[in-house]
Amino acid sequence: MPKHAFSNVSTWVFDLDHTLYPPSARLFDLIEVRMTAYVMDALGVARPEADRLRKHYWAEHGTTLAGLMREHDVDPGPYLTDVHDIPMDSLEADPELAAKIGALPGRRIVYTNGCAPYAERVLAARGLDGAFDAIYGVEHADYLPKPDHAAFETVFRKDGLNARTAAMFEDDARNLKVPHQMGMRTVHVAETRGQGEHIHFHTDDLNGFLGRLL
């Protein structure tokens, strides 16, 4: 892997879920249970229909929340508080990852489709709470989710980053298309590499990948 490909990077952008902690922690299983229950209560539908709608919203709008907002005018604040009210027991601190992220030259930020308070809890449980300069949630994108182009533009404008000197680490391959278009280096963090020219690099070991950069 050519280290020089990242030689001009001065801002390092990391997704949160399944990027800064492994999928084996299964946090999203807990979140999905709460999302289904929220859809059931908000729309007055049974569980099978709520599950179907969640999948539809994710495919069509990027997140369950985006679908609920656009199709049913659901208030995002209570939703985000409710669905992210989960225990962090399955997360373990990773001092090696904290050290490697902290050693990256330049600015380091987290940008998630979850909310910032949830991200802060995850980072604290992983021992990463001191490794980042800023944390951005979907609320900072005016509740527009990745992969919406306007969501990236809104968050990056608030942060003041230059996309052409930034890199994006993300587990959802479709969320790397806009960063690629904007001129960012893209890294797909997942067990299997996604398809498409918008993915510059792939890794199933973030610690190892960052170690090779450093």
Secondary structure as GFF3:
##gff-version 3
##sequence-region A 1 214
A	DSSP	three_ten_helix	3	6	.	.	.	ID=ss1
A	DSSP	beta_strand	11	14	.	.	.	ID=ss2
A	DSSP	three_ten_helix	23	25	.	.	.	ID=ss3
A	DSSP	alpha_helix	27	43	.	.	.	ID=ss4
A	DSSP	alpha_helix	47	61	.	.	.	ID=ss5
A	DSSP	alpha_helix	64	72	.	.	.	ID=ss6
A	DSSP	alpha_helix	76	83	.	.	.	ID=ss7
A	DSSP	alpha_helix	95	103	.	.	.	ID=ss8
A	DSSP	beta_strand	107	111	.	.	.	ID=ss9
A	DSSP	alpha_helix	116	125	.	.	.	ID=ss10
A	DSSP	beta_strand	134	136	.	.	.	ID=ss11
A	DSSP	three_ten_helix	138	141	.	.	.	ID=ss12
A	DSSP	alpha_helix	149	159	.	.	.	ID=ss13
A	DSSP	three_ten_helix	163	165	.	.	.	ID=ss14
A	DSSP	beta_strand	166	170	.	.	.	ID=ss15
A	DSSP	three_ten_helix	173	176	.	.	.	ID=ss16
A	DSSP	alpha_helix	177	181	.	.	.	ID=ss17
A	DSSP	beta_strand	185	189	.	.	.	ID=ss18
A	DSSP	beta_strand	201	203	.	.	.	ID=ss19
A	DSSP	alpha_helix	206	213	.	.	.	ID=ss20
###
